[in-house]
């Protein structure tokens, strides 16, 4: 029989999850992944990859737990409501 210890560490990865969420939000808004792929393939079409500015946009944060609060604070710094 194996003995394992467990512990509860609430919020231990909240900042990491928050940073990932913010990064993915910006990547989606600005079309970063498809733009990078197009540039790598030599088929850059500027008008197709301009994306959308997040400033002034409304962000829906589902739940204001540790991660949700951090996301709201950081995305507010980008001018999001």
Secondary structure, DSSP 8 states (H G I E B T S, - for coil): ---------TTTTHHHHHHHHHHHHHHHHHTHHHHHHHHHTT---GGGG-----TT-----S--SHHHHHHHHHHHTTT--
